[in-house]
Amino acid sequence: MPWRTNLPYLINQPVGVSLTNGQGVSGVLCSVEHGTVYLLEYLYQTQYATKQYPFNQIQNITPFPGCQSGRLY
């Protein structure tokens, strides 16, 4: 799984995570320990939660792209 090689560079960065069940989640990658990814996710207003995802539930992890300057539509 090539996404595993990039994990050290993505710590404390916003990422998108594709899960094997077809769902996707996003948040800040907090840590990776013992085959588990810990992701800080936004819940509501000022509430956040750190959730964990085992490697076998992850299809891919990608960093968020940079914002484009200019007009938004």
Secondary structure as UniProt FT lines:
FT   HELIX           3..10
FT   TURN            11..12
FT   STRAND          14..19
FT   TURN            20..21
FT   STRAND          24..33
FT   TURN            34..35
FT   STRAND          36..44
FT   TURN            45..46
FT   STRAND          47..54
FT   HELIX           55..57
FT   STRAND          58..63
//
